Amino acid sequence: MGKSLSEMSLEELWELFPIILKEHNPAYKKWYLAEKENIIENLEGIDIARINHIGSTSVPGLIAKPTVDILLEIYRDCNLAELESRLMNLGWTLMLSIDKPDLKLEFNKGYTPKGFAEKVYHLHVRYYANWDELYFRDYLIAHKEVANEYGKLKLSLWKQYEHNRDGYTEAKTQFVQKYSEIAHTELEDKYLPRP
């Protein structure tokens, strides 16, 4: 019998779950909407501020890892233990839990001991704030030429970092930060929490 995912080293996980890039699949939006509905329905009573489809699968036409990223923003008085318990009951696996300086919970769904399931999700739980991911998404949607440039960057990094997710993410960071900053200015902090 093979190892469970929790028993695998980071290198073993990266080997089992390599970086895969695919052309945009219009079904990503449906996957997101179905999972969003499932989350909202099952988190009744939890203080949800906002839920959004983020990442490359949220940008029509952009090459992407076939993983739907969801940003779930909660209020600071949220019962985190209850939230984690309910999400795990929905099949989410807690992969990362950081509470300082800011809350960062990362959940995955669609990872099996044999590799990726048909549908793969990452759920990013954060406190309600002004997150760059929202601006970057909106900027890429509004600026097709920048989205195309980002797609080319990802393709150029793909094989080099196929089995190194951290390296792949780090290699894209400068590009993402540059256009997130531009987007904050252009979009006039539209995601800044309002009282």
Secondary structure, DSSP 8 states (H G I E B T S, - for coil): ----GGGS-HHHHHHHS----B---THHHHHHHHHHHHHHHHTTTS-EEEEEEESGGGSTT--B-SEEEEEEEE-TT--HHHHHHHHHHTT-EEEEEE-SSS-EEEEEEEEETTEEEEEEEEEEEEESS--HHHHHHHHHHH-HHHHHHHHHHHHHHHTTTTT-HHHHHHHHHHHHHHHHHHHHHHTTTTTS---
